[in-house]
Each structure stands twice: as C-alpha cells, then as structure tokens.
Amino acid sequence: MPIKSPAQELERTEQFGIQSVEVAGGLLEAMLRSEGPVKLAELARSAGMPSAKAHRYLVSLIRIGLATQDPTTGLYDLGSFAFQLGLKGFTRFEPLRLAETMMRQLVDEVGETVALAVWSERGPVMIRVIEARHEFAATVAPSHACPLTYSATGLLFCTFEDPARTANAIKRELEQNRVVGRPNAPYNRTALAELIHQTRTRGLSSVGNGGGDGISAVSAPVLDMTGTLRMAVTIFGRAGRIDAGPNGALGRLVATAAQRLSASLGYKALQT
C-alpha cells in the first residue's frame, strides 16, 4: 500500500469530514420536514440510509443538542441547540432582507403600498409595511391583523394555512359577517369555499373593497422547502384606483415577487 503524504491524509480527512456533515444534514432536513417527532426507521428512509447508520449520527447530533430523543416513545426531533440556531438565524435571515429590497422595488414600480404578513395568535399580522408616497396611498399599520374571510391576505391564509389554526377564527368571522351584514364578504362556508378554491387555483388572492373598507388588494404566498406557507406578500390600494384582478399586472408582479422569496426559502415548484 502506498504511503500517503501528510497533505494527502489531511485532504482525505477533510473530505470525510465534509461528507459526514452532509450526511448529518440529511437527517436534520428529514426532521425539519416532518410534522413532529419521528421514528428512527422513517428518518433513515427519508435520509436514504440504513437505520444503524442513521442511529450513529443521531447519537452525535443529540450530544451537541441538534437532536433529541423522547425517552418514553423513542421518537426523534430537533433539539434545543437547533432551536437556538433558528432564533439567531431569524435575526440574520437573508430572505427577510431580500423581502425588504423586493418590497421597496414593488412600491417604486407600482406606486402602491406593499406589506409582508405572517401567521400569529391573532391571525395574519403585518410584520413589515412600506407605504407609497402619495396622497392617495393606502395606509396599513405594521401590526395590523387582517380579516381572514374578506381581505386578500386573510384569504391567502384561509387557503394555504393549516386548517387546524384557522378553523375557529373563520367560524367566528363568518358569523360576524352575517350579523353585521358586512358587504363584499362571505356569510357561510360555501361562499368561503368558493373563494378558497379560486385562490388555490390561481395561486394568489384578490379582493376589491373587501368588507366595504375601501381597500383593494392582491396577495401571493411565500412557501418554504416543505411547501408550507410562511409569509404573504400583499399590494394594497384604494378601491377603484388599482386593478386588483387576479390576472392584472399587479397580480403578476406580486406573484413573481413571492416566488422569488419562496425560492430563497428552498421551495421548488413542481415542474409540469
């Protein structure tokens, strides 16, 4: 057997180390994709490796806090260190900086207000709003909670968010719509289901003067690598001032912007 030089040994070690990180990364990605704690066999199958090999890697991941195992069920999940990395990473989140840049470009291009919303315990909430600079611009508070059934942002979350999160709020809001006779709003599940169907089919939502609030808007989903809704990008304008139709120019622009943000989160659209 030929004797390897120290440089060759170092190169071999570095290559092995990189490969090991990639293998461990496959297990972390499998846990990230799962809806909750998962069995060893399922993790191994998702990561494309034998269970015995997956177990050895999980032992090391547990030691450094990137994974954890429930002593009762034996199921695996992301660990506390992974959570800390997530929190710290969010403050340095490149997609949020990209979103800021993209929003400003949209405002400059269309001359209307643009907002970014996420799901919260209050429903869809605006976390960033960039208003257009003219006297007719729509004004939206940065912490504004969007109606679920008659706003473009809300309909987007009705369509793409986990129904377990939205069901109770939708039920309350539909009842309110009926009681107050809210204009341009669904009064029952059947009417809302049709709006959800349209939104899912088009890949974006559009509302003109929803609830009679004088605002029209188009909104598109930002999806992560698992296809889960993470944010909504919405363009607002005064009703009658903008074309909020799903096939209009604003709809195409907001859809393109949302697709760029989705790609930055690792989402890959299905090829047809």
Secondary structure as UniProt FT lines:
FT   HELIX           6..33
FT   HELIX           40..47
FT   HELIX           51..63
FT   TURN            64..65
FT   STRAND          67..69
FT   TURN            71..73
FT   STRAND          76..78
FT   HELIX           80..91
FT   HELIX           94..110
FT   STRAND          113..120
FT   TURN            121..122
FT   STRAND          123..130
FT   TURN            135..136
FT   TURN            142..143
FT   HELIX           152..160
FT   HELIX           163..180
FT   TURN            183..184
FT   HELIX           189..202
FT   STRAND          205..207
FT   HELIX           210..212
FT   STRAND          215..223
FT   TURN            225..226
FT   STRAND          229..238
FT   TURN            239..241
FT   TURN            246..247
FT   HELIX           249..264
FT   TURN            265..266
//
